[in-house]
Amino acid sequence: MRPLILAAPAALLLAAAACAPTTASNRYAEELRQLAADCDARGGILSPTGQRTGQPQTENVCRITGGATRLPSDG
């Protein structure tokens, strides 16, 4: 009887996990692709910040790799 009592919550947990929506990862991937495209259009490279928030806007930064300087180029 005891294994049955322990198995019921485990089965319920597995059933609930199977019904969880999976569209969040697709939305995340789409937002990440858009961020990368915008960053590339600005001449940069999308780089991770190391944060894990579930939002690609806060988990990545656009590092501009060329042409950005404040120093004059006249000599």
N, C-alpha and C positions, 0 to 999 in steps of 0.2 A: 504494500500500500504506500509506503514511504517513497519509492522511486516514482510512482505515479503523481504524487503531490509535487515533487520537484520537477517533473517533466512537463506538467501543465503550464507553469509560467514560462518555461523556456520555449515551448511551442508557440505560446501567445506572443512572445517577444519576436520570434522569427517571422511569424505571420505579419506582425506590425511593420517590421523592417522591410518585408517584401512589398508592402503597399506604399512605402515612402516615395514621394515624388522624385523623379530624376531630372527634371527640367532645369534645376538650379545649375548643374554642371554645364549644361548646354548654354545657358545664359552667360555664365562666367566665361566660357571659352569664346563666345561671340564678342563679349565686351573686351576681352583680352586681345582678340584679333583686331578690333577697331582701334584700341589704344596703340597697338604695334604699328598699324597702318598710319595713324596720325603722327606718331613719333617719327616714322620713316620719312614721311612727307616733310617734316621739319629738319631732316638731316641728322637724326639721332638714332640711338639704339635703346630699346626698352630693356631696363635692368631691374632685377628684383631688389626690394629693400630689406627682405628678411622677415617682414611682418606677415602674419597669417590672420587675415581679417575676413576673408571670403569676398572681398571687394577688390577687383584688379586695379582700381584707381589708387588705392592706398598701399597695395602690395608691390607696385612697380613705379619706377621713375623713368623719364625720358632723358637720357644723357646725350647732349649735343656733342658730336664728335669732331666737328670741323667748322672753321670759319668764325667761331665765336671768340673774339678777343677785344680787349679794350685798349691794347697797345697800338700806337700808330705804326704803319708799315712803311714809313718813308725813310728808314735808315737805321 
